[in-house]
């Protein structure tokens, strides 16, 4: 069993209805599979994914490191991982 903490930032708190969640996984999985499981509703899937890929306006970090969208399938989720999801920040 793997325990993974997910932290939501900005409008993702409204979309997912929480500041954070803890998921217990039966098996190890990669980040793409994890995000797909996390997004339970069509609205949540639509915020995380676009055309089957990570939405370019979404930043996902695993244990404090930004996960490159092209490497989601290679990024393994380990026991005790902390996944943070937030919108791309802009400004000046």
PyMOL Python script that loads the backbone (N, CA, C, O; Angstrom):
from pymol import cmd

cmd.read_pdbstr("""\
ATOM      1  N   UNK A   1       0.839  -1.190   0.000  1.00  0.00           N
ATOM      2  CA  UNK A   1       0.000   0.000   0.000  1.00  0.00           C
ATOM      3  C   UNK A   1       0.881   1.248   0.000  1.00  0.00           C
ATOM      4  O   UNK A   1       1.886   1.329   0.706  1.00  0.00           O
ATOM      5  N   UNK A   2       0.474   2.198  -0.801  1.00  0.00           N
ATOM      6  CA  UNK A   2       1.191   3.466  -0.883  1.00  0.00           C
ATOM      7  C   UNK A   2       0.272   4.594  -0.424  1.00  0.00           C
ATOM      8  O   UNK A   2      -0.893   4.647  -0.816  1.00  0.00           O
ATOM      9  N   UNK A   3       0.796   5.496   0.406  1.00  0.00           N
ATOM     10  CA  UNK A   3       0.050   6.683   0.802  1.00  0.00           C
ATOM     11  C   UNK A   3       0.652   7.871   0.082  1.00  0.00           C
ATOM     12  O   UNK A   3       1.866   8.076   0.099  1.00  0.00           O
ATOM     13  N   UNK A   4      -0.212   8.653  -0.552  1.00  0.00           N
ATOM     14  CA  UNK A   4       0.227   9.823  -1.312  1.00  0.00           C
ATOM     15  C   UNK A   4      -0.611  11.015  -0.887  1.00  0.00           C
ATOM     16  O   UNK A   4      -1.839  10.937  -0.843  1.00  0.00           O
ATOM     17  N   UNK A   5       0.057  12.120  -0.575  1.00  0.00           N
ATOM     18  CA  UNK A   5      -0.650  13.354  -0.224  1.00  0.00           C
ATOM     19  C   UNK A   5      -0.708  14.240  -1.464  1.00  0.00           C
ATOM     20  O   UNK A   5       0.286  14.411  -2.168  1.00  0.00           O
ATOM     21  N   UNK A   6      -1.888  14.801  -1.717  1.00  0.00           N
ATOM     22  CA  UNK A   6      -2.069  15.716  -2.845  1.00  0.00           C
ATOM     23  C   UNK A   6      -2.454  17.070  -2.284  1.00  0.00           C
ATOM     24  O   UNK A   6      -3.379  17.174  -1.478  1.00  0.00           O
ATOM     25  N   UNK A   7      -1.746  18.111  -2.710  1.00  0.00           N
ATOM     26  CA  UNK A   7      -2.047  19.477  -2.291  1.00  0.00           C
ATOM     27  C   UNK A   7      -2.567  20.244  -3.503  1.00  0.00           C
ATOM     28  O   UNK A   7      -1.975  20.210  -4.582  1.00  0.00           O
ATOM     29  N   UNK A   8      -3.691  20.938  -3.300  1.00  0.00           N
ATOM     30  CA  UNK A   8      -4.316  21.717  -4.363  1.00  0.00           C
ATOM     31  C   UNK A   8      -4.127  23.202  -4.073  1.00  0.00           C
ATOM     32  O   UNK A   8      -4.253  23.641  -2.930  1.00  0.00           O
ATOM     33  N   UNK A   9      -3.826  23.966  -5.110  1.00  0.00           N
ATOM     34  CA  UNK A   9      -3.617  25.395  -4.964  1.00  0.00           C
ATOM     35  C   UNK A   9      -4.550  26.169  -5.886  1.00  0.00           C
ATOM     36  O   UNK A   9      -5.000  25.666  -6.915  1.00  0.00           O
ATOM     37  N   UNK A  10      -4.827  27.413  -5.485  1.00  0.00           N
ATOM     38  CA  UNK A  10      -5.665  28.342  -6.246  1.00  0.00           C
ATOM     39  C   UNK A  10      -7.013  27.701  -6.582  1.00  0.00           C
ATOM     40  O   UNK A  10      -7.616  27.065  -5.717  1.00  0.00           O
ATOM     41  N   UNK A  11      -7.494  27.851  -7.805  1.00  0.00           N
ATOM     42  CA  UNK A  11      -8.831  27.367  -8.140  1.00  0.00           C
ATOM     43  C   UNK A  11      -8.949  25.843  -8.118  1.00  0.00           C
ATOM     44  O   UNK A  11     -10.061  25.316  -8.136  1.00  0.00           O
ATOM     45  N   UNK A  12      -7.825  25.125  -8.080  1.00  0.00           N
ATOM     46  CA  UNK A  12      -7.911  23.665  -7.969  1.00  0.00           C
ATOM     47  C   UNK A  12      -8.521  23.239  -6.632  1.00  0.00           C
ATOM     48  O   UNK A  12      -9.063  22.141  -6.512  1.00  0.00           O
ATOM     49  N   UNK A  13      -8.428  24.121  -5.623  1.00  0.00           N
ATOM     50  CA  UNK A  13      -9.085  23.826  -4.348  1.00  0.00           C
ATOM     51  C   UNK A  13     -10.600  23.750  -4.528  1.00  0.00           C
ATOM     52  O   UNK A  13     -11.262  22.904  -3.927  1.00  0.00           O
ATOM     53  N   UNK A  14     -11.136  24.634  -5.355  1.00  0.00           N
ATOM     54  CA  UNK A  14     -12.577  24.605  -5.632  1.00  0.00           C
ATOM     55  C   UNK A  14     -12.941  23.414  -6.507  1.00  0.00           C
ATOM     56  O   UNK A  14     -13.941  22.742  -6.255  1.00  0.00           O
ATOM     57  N   UNK A  15     -12.151  23.152  -7.516  1.00  0.00           N
ATOM     58  CA  UNK A  15     -12.428  22.059  -8.446  1.00  0.00           C
ATOM     59  C   UNK A  15     -12.439  20.710  -7.716  1.00  0.00           C
ATOM     60  O   UNK A  15     -13.287  19.859  -7.983  1.00  0.00           O
ATOM     61  N   UNK A  16     -11.489  20.526  -6.792  1.00  0.00           N
ATOM     62  CA  UNK A  16     -11.373  19.254  -6.078  1.00  0.00           C
ATOM     63  C   UNK A  16     -12.016  19.292  -4.691  1.00  0.00           C
ATOM     64  O   UNK A  16     -12.082  18.270  -4.009  1.00  0.00           O
ATOM     65  N   UNK A  17     -12.487  20.466  -4.275  1.00  0.00           N
ATOM     66  CA  UNK A  17     -13.215  20.577  -3.020  1.00  0.00           C
ATOM     67  C   UNK A  17     -12.379  20.381  -1.773  1.00  0.00           C
ATOM     68  O   UNK A  17     -12.905  19.980  -0.735  1.00  0.00           O
ATOM     69  N   UNK A  18     -11.083  20.656  -1.854  1.00  0.00           N
ATOM     70  CA  UNK A  18     -10.223  20.476  -0.686  1.00  0.00           C
ATOM     71  C   UNK A  18      -8.892  21.193  -0.896  1.00  0.00           C
ATOM     72  O   UNK A  18      -8.496  21.471  -2.028  1.00  0.00           O
ATOM     73  N   UNK A  19      -8.209  21.488   0.208  1.00  0.00           N
ATOM     74  CA  UNK A  19      -6.843  22.008   0.135  1.00  0.00           C
ATOM     75  C   UNK A  19      -5.868  20.870  -0.112  1.00  0.00           C
ATOM     76  O   UNK A  19      -4.868  21.025  -0.812  1.00  0.00           O
ATOM     77  N   UNK A  20      -6.183  19.710   0.485  1.00  0.00           N
ATOM     78  CA  UNK A  20      -5.346  18.537   0.262  1.00  0.00           C
ATOM     79  C   UNK A  20      -6.150  17.266   0.502  1.00  0.00           C
ATOM     80  O   UNK A  20      -7.184  17.273   1.170  1.00  0.00           O
ATOM     81  N   UNK A  21      -5.649  16.192  -0.056  1.00  0.00           N
ATOM     82  CA  UNK A  21      -6.248  14.864   0.098  1.00  0.00           C
ATOM     83  C   UNK A  21      -5.129  13.863   0.284  1.00  0.00           C
ATOM     84  O   UNK A  21      -3.995  14.074  -0.147  1.00  0.00           O
ATOM     85  N   UNK A  22      -5.475  12.771   0.933  1.00  0.00           N
ATOM     86  CA  UNK A  22      -4.524  11.664   1.022  1.00  0.00           C
ATOM     87  C   UNK A  22      -5.150  10.475   0.322  1.00  0.00           C
ATOM     88  O   UNK A  22      -6.284  10.100   0.620  1.00  0.00           O
ATOM     89  N   UNK A  23      -4.425   9.885  -0.597  1.00  0.00           N
ATOM     90  CA  UNK A  23      -4.902   8.714  -1.311  1.00  0.00           C
ATOM     91  C   UNK A  23      -4.081   7.510  -0.895  1.00  0.00           C
ATOM     92  O   UNK A  23      -2.872   7.606  -0.683  1.00  0.00           O
ATOM     93  N   UNK A  24      -4.746   6.390  -0.783  1.00  0.00           N
ATOM     94  CA  UNK A  24      -4.071   5.125  -0.514  1.00  0.00           C
ATOM     95  C   UNK A  24      -4.188   4.299  -1.786  1.00  0.00           C
ATOM     96  O   UNK A  24      -5.288   4.007  -2.255  1.00  0.00           O
ATOM     97  N   UNK A  25      -3.052   3.931  -2.331  1.00  0.00           N
ATOM     98  CA  UNK A  25      -3.005   3.198  -3.591  1.00  0.00           C
ATOM     99  C   UNK A  25      -2.654   1.741  -3.324  1.00  0.00           C
ATOM    100  O   UNK A  25      -1.802   1.433  -2.490  1.00  0.00           O
ATOM    101  N   UNK A  26      -3.314   0.869  -4.037  1.00  0.00           N
ATOM    102  CA  UNK A  26      -3.025  -0.568  -3.924  1.00  0.00           C
ATOM    103  C   UNK A  26      -1.686  -0.909  -4.567  1.00  0.00           C
ATOM    104  O   UNK A  26      -0.895  -1.669  -4.009  1.00  0.00           O
ATOM    105  N   UNK A  27      -1.442  -0.344  -5.736  1.00  0.00           N
ATOM    106  CA  UNK A  27      -0.242  -0.653  -6.513  1.00  0.00           C
ATOM    107  C   UNK A  27       0.488   0.623  -6.871  1.00  0.00           C
ATOM    108  O   UNK A  27      -0.093   1.708  -6.864  1.00  0.00           O
ATOM    109  N   UNK A  28       1.763   0.485  -7.183  1.00  0.00           N
ATOM    110  CA  UNK A  28       2.501   1.646  -7.664  1.00  0.00           C
ATOM    111  C   UNK A  28       1.974   2.019  -9.048  1.00  0.00           C
ATOM    112  O   UNK A  28       1.465   1.178  -9.788  1.00  0.00           O
ATOM    113  N   UNK A  29       2.109   3.276  -9.366  1.00  0.00           N
ATOM    114  CA  UNK A  29       1.664   3.764 -10.677  1.00  0.00           C
ATOM    115  C   UNK A  29       2.499   4.965 -11.056  1.00  0.00           C
ATOM    116  O   UNK A  29       3.193   5.556 -10.229  1.00  0.00           O
ATOM    117  N   UNK A  30       2.415   5.312 -12.334  1.00  0.00           N
ATOM    118  CA  UNK A  30       3.141   6.487 -12.780  1.00  0.00           C
ATOM    119  C   UNK A  30       2.258   7.725 -12.579  1.00  0.00           C
ATOM    120  O   UNK A  30       1.081   7.612 -12.239  1.00  0.00           O
ATOM    121  N   UNK A  31       2.838   8.890 -12.790  1.00  0.00           N
ATOM    122  CA  UNK A  31       2.133  10.140 -12.524  1.00  0.00           C
ATOM    123  C   UNK A  31       0.925  10.325 -13.433  1.00  0.00           C
ATOM    124  O   UNK A  31      -0.103  10.836 -12.988  1.00  0.00           O
ATOM    125  N   UNK A  32       1.023   9.926 -14.685  1.00  0.00           N
ATOM    126  CA  UNK A  32      -0.117  10.040 -15.606  1.00  0.00           C
ATOM    127  C   UNK A  32      -1.293   9.213 -15.092  1.00  0.00           C
ATOM    128  O   UNK A  32      -2.426   9.692 -15.076  1.00  0.00           O
ATOM    129  N   UNK A  33      -1.034   7.982 -14.673  1.00  0.00           N
ATOM    130  CA  UNK A  33      -2.088   7.124 -14.131  1.00  0.00           C
ATOM    131  C   UNK A  33      -2.658   7.710 -12.841  1.00  0.00           C
ATOM    132  O   UNK A  33      -3.867   7.667 -12.610  1.00  0.00           O
ATOM    133  N   UNK A  34      -1.786   8.251 -12.012  1.00  0.00           N
ATOM    134  CA  UNK A  34      -2.217   8.841 -10.753  1.00  0.00           C
ATOM    135  C   UNK A  34      -3.154  10.024 -10.991  1.00  0.00           C
ATOM    136  O   UNK A  34      -4.212  10.120 -10.369  1.00  0.00           O
ATOM    137  N   UNK A  35      -2.761  10.923 -11.895  1.00  0.00           N
ATOM    138  CA  UNK A  35      -3.601  12.090 -12.181  1.00  0.00           C
ATOM    139  C   UNK A  35      -4.941  11.667 -12.771  1.00  0.00           C
ATOM    140  O   UNK A  35      -5.972  12.265 -12.462  1.00  0.00           O
ATOM    141  N   UNK A  36      -4.934  10.660 -13.601  1.00  0.00           N
ATOM    142  CA  UNK A  36      -6.172  10.163 -14.194  1.00  0.00           C
ATOM    143  C   UNK A  36      -7.092   9.595 -13.110  1.00  0.00           C
ATOM    144  O   UNK A  36      -8.307   9.786 -13.159  1.00  0.00           O
ATOM    145  N   UNK A  37      -6.514   8.904 -12.146  1.00  0.00           N
ATOM    146  CA  UNK A  37      -7.317   8.367 -11.042  1.00  0.00           C
ATOM    147  C   UNK A  37      -7.817   9.485 -10.125  1.00  0.00           C
ATOM    148  O   UNK A  37      -8.952   9.449  -9.649  1.00  0.00           O
ATOM    149  N   UNK A  38      -6.972  10.461  -9.888  1.00  0.00           N
ATOM    150  CA  UNK A  38      -7.326  11.577  -9.014  1.00  0.00           C
ATOM    151  C   UNK A  38      -8.509  12.366  -9.563  1.00  0.00           C
ATOM    152  O   UNK A  38      -9.402  12.756  -8.810  1.00  0.00           O
ATOM    153  N   UNK A  39      -8.517  12.600 -10.869  1.00  0.00           N
ATOM    154  CA  UNK A  39      -9.573  13.375 -11.527  1.00  0.00           C
ATOM    155  C   UNK A  39     -10.780  12.476 -11.748  1.00  0.00           C
ATOM    156  O   UNK A  39     -10.855  11.757 -12.744  1.00  0.00           O
ATOM    157  N   UNK A  40     -11.720  12.520 -10.816  1.00  0.00           N
ATOM    158  CA  UNK A  40     -12.863  11.609 -10.837  1.00  0.00           C
ATOM    159  C   UNK A  40     -14.031  12.095 -11.678  1.00  0.00           C
ATOM    160  O   UNK A  40     -14.800  11.282 -12.189  1.00  0.00           O
ATOM    161  N   UNK A  41     -14.178  13.404 -11.830  1.00  0.00           N
ATOM    162  CA  UNK A  41     -15.330  13.941 -12.566  1.00  0.00           C
ATOM    163  C   UNK A  41     -14.879  14.499 -13.917  1.00  0.00           C
ATOM    164  O   UNK A  41     -13.695  14.781 -14.105  1.00  0.00           O
ATOM    165  N   UNK A  42     -15.808  14.659 -14.853  1.00  0.00           N
ATOM    166  CA  UNK A  42     -15.449  15.268 -16.145  1.00  0.00           C
ATOM    167  C   UNK A  42     -14.847  16.665 -15.980  1.00  0.00           C
ATOM    168  O   UNK A  42     -13.933  17.028 -16.722  1.00  0.00           O
ATOM    169  N   UNK A  43     -15.343  17.456 -15.022  1.00  0.00           N
ATOM    170  CA  UNK A  43     -14.786  18.789 -14.802  1.00  0.00           C
ATOM    171  C   UNK A  43     -13.333  18.691 -14.345  1.00  0.00           C
ATOM    172  O   UNK A  43     -12.473  19.418 -14.844  1.00  0.00           O
ATOM    173  N   UNK A  44     -13.059  17.799 -13.404  1.00  0.00           N
ATOM    174  CA  UNK A  44     -11.691  17.640 -12.912  1.00  0.00           C
ATOM    175  C   UNK A  44     -10.771  17.159 -14.024  1.00  0.00           C
ATOM    176  O   UNK A  44      -9.660  17.667 -14.169  1.00  0.00           O
ATOM    177  N   UNK A  45     -11.219  16.190 -14.805  1.00  0.00           N
ATOM    178  CA  UNK A  45     -10.403  15.705 -15.927  1.00  0.00           C
ATOM    179  C   UNK A  45     -10.136  16.832 -16.919  1.00  0.00           C
ATOM    180  O   UNK A  45      -9.028  16.958 -17.440  1.00  0.00           O
ATOM    181  N   UNK A  46     -11.157  17.652 -17.177  1.00  0.00           N
ATOM    182  CA  UNK A  46     -11.007  18.765 -18.108  1.00  0.00           C
ATOM    183  C   UNK A  46     -10.036  19.830 -17.631  1.00  0.00           C
ATOM    184  O   UNK A  46      -9.406  20.507 -18.445  1.00  0.00           O
ATOM    185  N   UNK A  47      -9.909  19.986 -16.307  1.00  0.00           N
ATOM    186  CA  UNK A  47      -8.960  20.962 -15.765  1.00  0.00           C
ATOM    187  C   UNK A  47      -7.526  20.434 -15.802  1.00  0.00           C
ATOM    188  O   UNK A  47      -6.588  21.204 -16.009  1.00  0.00           O
ATOM    189  N   UNK A  48      -7.353  19.145 -15.605  1.00  0.00           N
ATOM    190  CA  UNK A  48      -6.018  18.544 -15.566  1.00  0.00           C
ATOM    191  C   UNK A  48      -5.494  18.198 -16.958  1.00  0.00           C
ATOM    192  O   UNK A  48      -4.320  18.409 -17.262  1.00  0.00           O
ATOM    193  N   UNK A  49      -6.380  17.663 -17.798  1.00  0.00           N
ATOM    194  CA  UNK A  49      -5.960  17.186 -19.121  1.00  0.00           C
ATOM    195  C   UNK A  49      -6.585  18.001 -20.240  1.00  0.00           C
ATOM    196  O   UNK A  49      -7.667  18.570 -20.094  1.00  0.00           O
ATOM    197  N   UNK A  50      -5.876  18.042 -21.359  1.00  0.00           N
ATOM    198  CA  UNK A  50      -6.403  18.634 -22.595  1.00  0.00           C
ATOM    199  C   UNK A  50      -5.898  17.776 -23.741  1.00  0.00           C
ATOM    200  O   UNK A  50      -4.692  17.611 -23.925  1.00  0.00           O
ATOM    201  N   UNK A  51      -6.824  17.236 -24.500  1.00  0.00           N
ATOM    202  CA  UNK A  51      -6.483  16.370 -25.635  1.00  0.00           C
ATOM    203  C   UNK A  51      -5.593  15.200 -25.221  1.00  0.00           C
ATOM    204  O   UNK A  51      -4.665  14.828 -25.940  1.00  0.00           O
ATOM    205  N   UNK A  52      -5.890  14.622 -24.049  1.00  0.00           N
ATOM    206  CA  UNK A  52      -5.156  13.454 -23.582  1.00  0.00           C
ATOM    207  C   UNK A  52      -3.783  13.738 -22.993  1.00  0.00           C
ATOM    208  O   UNK A  52      -3.072  12.815 -22.595  1.00  0.00           O
ATOM    209  N   UNK A  53      -3.411  15.002 -22.936  1.00  0.00           N
ATOM    210  CA  UNK A  53      -2.118  15.399 -22.379  1.00  0.00           C
ATOM    211  C   UNK A  53      -2.363  16.321 -21.184  1.00  0.00           C
ATOM    212  O   UNK A  53      -3.476  16.812 -20.993  1.00  0.00           O
ATOM    213  N   UNK A  54      -1.335  16.550 -20.390  1.00  0.00           N
ATOM    214  CA  UNK A  54      -1.448  17.490 -19.288  1.00  0.00           C
ATOM    215  C   UNK A  54      -1.762  18.870 -19.848  1.00  0.00           C
ATOM    216  O   UNK A  54      -1.095  19.345 -20.768  1.00  0.00           O
ATOM    217  N   UNK A  55      -2.766  19.496 -19.294  1.00  0.00           N
ATOM    218  CA  UNK A  55      -3.143  20.850 -19.707  1.00  0.00           C
ATOM    219  C   UNK A  55      -1.921  21.760 -19.541  1.00  0.00           C
ATOM    220  O   UNK A  55      -1.297  21.754 -18.480  1.00  0.00           O
ATOM    221  N   UNK A  56      -1.568  22.543 -20.571  1.00  0.00           N
ATOM    222  CA  UNK A  56      -0.372  23.383 -20.479  1.00  0.00           C
ATOM    223  C   UNK A  56      -0.471  24.452 -19.391  1.00  0.00           C
ATOM    224  O   UNK A  56       0.544  25.028 -19.000  1.00  0.00           O
ATOM    225  N   UNK A  57      -1.676  24.721 -18.901  1.00  0.00           N
ATOM    226  CA  UNK A  57      -1.854  25.716 -17.847  1.00  0.00           C
ATOM    227  C   UNK A  57      -1.754  25.114 -16.443  1.00  0.00           C
ATOM    228  O   UNK A  57      -2.012  25.799 -15.453  1.00  0.00           O
ATOM    229  N   UNK A  58      -1.380  23.837 -16.359  1.00  0.00           N
ATOM    230  CA  UNK A  58      -1.294  23.143 -15.075  1.00  0.00           C
ATOM    231  C   UNK A  58       0.165  22.813 -14.770  1.00  0.00           C
ATOM    232  O   UNK A  58       0.903  22.339 -15.634  1.00  0.00           O
ATOM    233  N   UNK A  59       0.568  23.071 -13.520  1.00  0.00           N
ATOM    234  CA  UNK A  59       1.892  22.688 -13.050  1.00  0.00           C
ATOM    235  C   UNK A  59       1.700  21.600 -12.000  1.00  0.00           C
ATOM    236  O   UNK A  59       0.910  21.756 -11.070  1.00  0.00           O
ATOM    237  N   UNK A  60       2.426  20.502 -12.156  1.00  0.00           N
ATOM    238  CA  UNK A  60       2.377  19.409 -11.194  1.00  0.00           C
ATOM    239  C   UNK A  60       3.791  19.213 -10.646  1.00  0.00           C
ATOM    240  O   UNK A  60       4.762  19.104 -11.396  1.00  0.00           O
ATOM    241  N   UNK A  61       3.873  19.172  -9.321  1.00  0.00           N
ATOM    242  CA  UNK A  61       5.157  18.921  -8.670  1.00  0.00           C
ATOM    243  C   UNK A  61       5.056  17.633  -7.870  1.00  0.00           C
ATOM    244  O   UNK A  61       4.022  17.346  -7.268  1.00  0.00           O
ATOM    245  N   UNK A  62       6.124  16.868  -7.867  1.00  0.00           N
ATOM    246  CA  UNK A  62       6.214  15.662  -7.055  1.00  0.00           C
ATOM    247  C   UNK A  62       7.405  15.841  -6.127  1.00  0.00           C
ATOM    248  O   UNK A  62       8.543  15.976  -6.575  1.00  0.00           O
ATOM    249  N   UNK A  63       7.131  15.842  -4.842  1.00  0.00           N
ATOM    250  CA  UNK A  63       8.168  16.025  -3.821  1.00  0.00           C
ATOM    251  C   UNK A  63       9.010  17.271  -4.078  1.00  0.00           C
ATOM    252  O   UNK A  63      10.229  17.250  -3.906  1.00  0.00           O
ATOM    253  N   UNK A  64       8.354  18.357  -4.490  1.00  0.00           N
ATOM    254  CA  UNK A  64       9.029  19.634  -4.666  1.00  0.00           C
ATOM    255  C   UNK A  64       9.696  19.856  -6.003  1.00  0.00           C
ATOM    256  O   UNK A  64      10.275  20.919  -6.227  1.00  0.00           O
ATOM    257  N   UNK A  65       9.635  18.883  -6.906  1.00  0.00           N
ATOM    258  CA  UNK A  65      10.232  19.038  -8.236  1.00  0.00           C
ATOM    259  C   UNK A  65       9.146  19.066  -9.297  1.00  0.00           C
ATOM    260  O   UNK A  65       8.223  18.252  -9.280  1.00  0.00           O
ATOM    261  N   UNK A  66       9.266  20.010 -10.216  1.00  0.00           N
ATOM    262  CA  UNK A  66       8.286  20.112 -11.298  1.00  0.00           C
ATOM    263  C   UNK A  66       8.377  18.874 -12.177  1.00  0.00           C
ATOM    264  O   UNK A  66       9.462  18.468 -12.593  1.00  0.00           O
ATOM    265  N   UNK A  67       7.225  18.284 -12.451  1.00  0.00           N
ATOM    266  CA  UNK A  67       7.156  17.121 -13.335  1.00  0.00           C
ATOM    267  C   UNK A  67       6.982  17.611 -14.768  1.00  0.00           C
ATOM    268  O   UNK A  67       6.014  18.304 -15.080  1.00  0.00           O
ATOM    269  N   UNK A  68       7.910  17.253 -15.626  1.00  0.00           N
ATOM    270  CA  UNK A  68       7.819  17.654 -17.030  1.00  0.00           C
ATOM    271  C   UNK A  68       6.647  16.927 -17.682  1.00  0.00           C
ATOM    272  O   UNK A  68       6.530  15.709 -17.553  1.00  0.00           O
ATOM    273  N   UNK A  69       5.775  17.660 -18.385  1.00  0.00           N
ATOM    274  CA  UNK A  69       4.602  17.024 -18.994  1.00  0.00           C
ATOM    275  C   UNK A  69       4.932  15.836 -19.886  1.00  0.00           C
ATOM    276  O   UNK A  69       4.155  14.884 -19.956  1.00  0.00           O
ATOM    277  N   UNK A  70       6.063  15.877 -20.561  1.00  0.00           N
ATOM    278  CA  UNK A  70       6.430  14.779 -21.458  1.00  0.00           C
ATOM    279  C   UNK A  70       6.929  13.549 -20.697  1.00  0.00           C
ATOM    280  O   UNK A  70       7.102  12.484 -21.290  1.00  0.00           O
ATOM    281  N   UNK A  71       7.162  13.687 -19.388  1.00  0.00           N
ATOM    282  CA  UNK A  71       7.687  12.569 -18.596  1.00  0.00           C
ATOM    283  C   UNK A  71       6.686  12.004 -17.595  1.00  0.00           C
ATOM    284  O   UNK A  71       7.084  11.270 -16.691  1.00  0.00           O
ATOM    285  N   UNK A  72       5.408  12.322 -17.726  1.00  0.00           N
ATOM    286  CA  UNK A  72       4.418  11.847 -16.753  1.00  0.00           C
ATOM    287  C   UNK A  72       4.393  10.328 -16.662  1.00  0.00           C
ATOM    288  O   UNK A  72       4.239   9.770 -15.576  1.00  0.00           O
ATOM    289  N   UNK A  73       4.543   9.663 -17.795  1.00  0.00           N
ATOM    290  CA  UNK A  73       4.492   8.199 -17.794  1.00  0.00           C
ATOM    291  C   UNK A  73       5.739   7.573 -17.185  1.00  0.00           C
ATOM    292  O   UNK A  73       5.697   6.424 -16.744  1.00  0.00           O
ATOM    293  N   UNK A  74       6.842   8.302 -17.152  1.00  0.00           N
ATOM    294  CA  UNK A  74       8.081   7.779 -16.583  1.00  0.00           C
ATOM    295  C   UNK A  74       8.245   8.138 -15.109  1.00  0.00           C
ATOM    296  O   UNK A  74       9.081   7.553 -14.420  1.00  0.00           O
ATOM    297  N   UNK A  75       7.454   9.095 -14.619  1.00  0.00           N
ATOM    298  CA  UNK A  75       7.564   9.538 -13.228  1.00  0.00           C
ATOM    299  C   UNK A  75       6.755   8.611 -12.340  1.00  0.00           C
ATOM    300  O   UNK A  75       5.527   8.584 -12.420  1.00  0.00           O
ATOM    301  N   UNK A  76       7.439   7.852 -11.494  1.00  0.00           N
ATOM    302  CA  UNK A  76       6.777   6.891 -10.606  1.00  0.00           C
ATOM    303  C   UNK A  76       6.342   7.582  -9.317  1.00  0.00           C
ATOM    304  O   UNK A  76       7.044   8.445  -8.792  1.00  0.00           O
ATOM    305  N   UNK A  77       5.180   7.190  -8.822  1.00  0.00           N
ATOM    306  CA  UNK A  77       4.679   7.682  -7.554  1.00  0.00           C
ATOM    307  C   UNK A  77       5.111   6.690  -6.461  1.00  0.00           C
ATOM    308  O   UNK A  77       4.795   5.502  -6.533  1.00  0.00           O
ATOM    309  N   UNK A  78       5.821   7.178  -5.474  1.00  0.00           N
ATOM    310  CA  UNK A  78       6.350   6.336  -4.407  1.00  0.00           C
ATOM    311  C   UNK A  78       5.561   6.559  -3.120  1.00  0.00           C
ATOM    312  O   UNK A  78       4.865   7.564  -2.975  1.00  0.00           O
ATOM    313  N   UNK A  79       5.674   5.623  -2.197  1.00  0.00           N
ATOM    314  CA  UNK A  79       5.029   5.759  -0.902  1.00  0.00           C
ATOM    315  C   UNK A  79       5.519   7.026  -0.208  1.00  0.00           C
ATOM    316  O   UNK A  79       6.721   7.291  -0.163  1.00  0.00           O
ATOM    317  N   UNK A  80       4.586   7.805   0.330  1.00  0.00           N
ATOM    318  CA  UNK A  80       4.932   9.034   1.032  1.00  0.00           C
ATOM    319  C   UNK A  80       5.107  10.243   0.135  1.00  0.00           C
ATOM    320  O   UNK A  80       5.461  11.320   0.616  1.00  0.00           O
ATOM    321  N   UNK A  81       4.866  10.088  -1.160  1.00  0.00           N
ATOM    322  CA  UNK A  81       5.032  11.201  -2.096  1.00  0.00           C
ATOM    323  C   UNK A  81       4.041  12.322  -1.790  1.00  0.00           C
ATOM    324  O   UNK A  81       2.941  12.086  -1.290  1.00  0.00           O
ATOM    325  N   UNK A  82       4.461  13.538  -2.103  1.00  0.00           N
ATOM    326  CA  UNK A  82       3.591  14.701  -2.022  1.00  0.00           C
ATOM    327  C   UNK A  82       3.476  15.270  -3.433  1.00  0.00           C
ATOM    328  O   UNK A  82       4.465  15.681  -4.040  1.00  0.00           O
ATOM    329  N   UNK A  83       2.237  15.283  -3.941  1.00  0.00           N
ATOM    330  CA  UNK A  83       1.967  15.804  -5.284  1.00  0.00           C
ATOM    331  C   UNK A  83       1.238  17.132  -5.115  1.00  0.00           C
ATOM    332  O   UNK A  83       0.214  17.198  -4.435  1.00  0.00           O
ATOM    333  N   UNK A  84       1.761  18.182  -5.730  1.00  0.00           N
ATOM    334  CA  UNK A  84       1.135  19.506  -5.677  1.00  0.00           C
ATOM    335  C   UNK A  84       0.633  19.870  -7.072  1.00  0.00           C
ATOM    336  O   UNK A  84       1.333  19.685  -8.068  1.00  0.00           O
ATOM    337  N   UNK A  85      -0.592  20.390  -7.122  1.00  0.00           N
ATOM    338  CA  UNK A  85      -1.200  20.762  -8.411  1.00  0.00           C
ATOM    339  C   UNK A  85      -1.634  22.206  -8.323  1.00  0.00           C
ATOM    340  O   UNK A  85      -2.388  22.588  -7.428  1.00  0.00           O
ATOM    341  N   UNK A  86      -1.147  23.018  -9.271  1.00  0.00           N
ATOM    342  CA  UNK A  86      -1.543  24.420  -9.280  1.00  0.00           C
ATOM    343  C   UNK A  86      -1.487  24.974 -10.692  1.00  0.00           C
ATOM    344  O   UNK A  86      -0.844  24.404 -11.574  1.00  0.00           O
ATOM    345  N   UNK A  87      -2.181  26.111 -10.896  1.00  0.00           N
ATOM    346  CA  UNK A  87      -2.180  26.708 -12.237  1.00  0.00           C
ATOM    347  C   UNK A  87      -0.853  27.396 -12.523  1.00  0.00           C
ATOM    348  O   UNK A  87      -0.144  27.831 -11.616  1.00  0.00           O
ATOM    349  N   UNK A  88      -0.541  27.481 -13.811  1.00  0.00           N
ATOM    350  CA  UNK A  88       0.643  28.204 -14.253  1.00  0.00           C
ATOM    351  C   UNK A  88       0.517  29.640 -13.748  1.00  0.00           C
ATOM    352  O   UNK A  88      -0.519  30.280 -13.924  1.00  0.00           O
ATOM    353  N   UNK A  89       1.557  30.128 -13.132  1.00  0.00           N
ATOM    354  CA  UNK A  89       1.535  31.491 -12.604  1.00  0.00           C
ATOM    355  C   UNK A  89       2.060  32.452 -13.648  1.00  0.00           C
ATOM    356  O   UNK A  89       3.003  32.156 -14.383  1.00  0.00           O
ATOM    357  N   UNK A  90       1.436  33.589 -13.694  1.00  0.00           N
ATOM    358  CA  UNK A  90       1.875  34.627 -14.613  1.00  0.00           C
ATOM    359  C   UNK A  90       2.003  35.927 -13.839  1.00  0.00           C
ATOM    360  O   UNK A  90       1.656  35.998 -12.660  1.00  0.00           O
ATOM    361  N   UNK A  91       2.483  36.911 -14.484  1.00  0.00           N
ATOM    362  CA  UNK A  91       2.582  38.204 -13.814  1.00  0.00           C
ATOM    363  C   UNK A  91       3.830  38.940 -14.237  1.00  0.00           C
ATOM    364  O   UNK A  91       4.571  38.508 -15.120  1.00  0.00           O
ATOM    365  N   UNK A  92       4.031  40.018 -13.609  1.00  0.00           N
ATOM    366  CA  UNK A  92       5.194  40.796 -13.981  1.00  0.00           C
ATOM    367  C   UNK A  92       5.475  41.870 -12.999  1.00  0.00           C
ATOM    368  O   UNK A  92       6.433  42.625 -13.166  1.00  0.00           O
TER     369      UNK A  92
END
""", "prot")
cmd.dss("prot")
cmd.show_as("cartoon", "prot")
cmd.util.cbc("prot")
cmd.orient("prot")
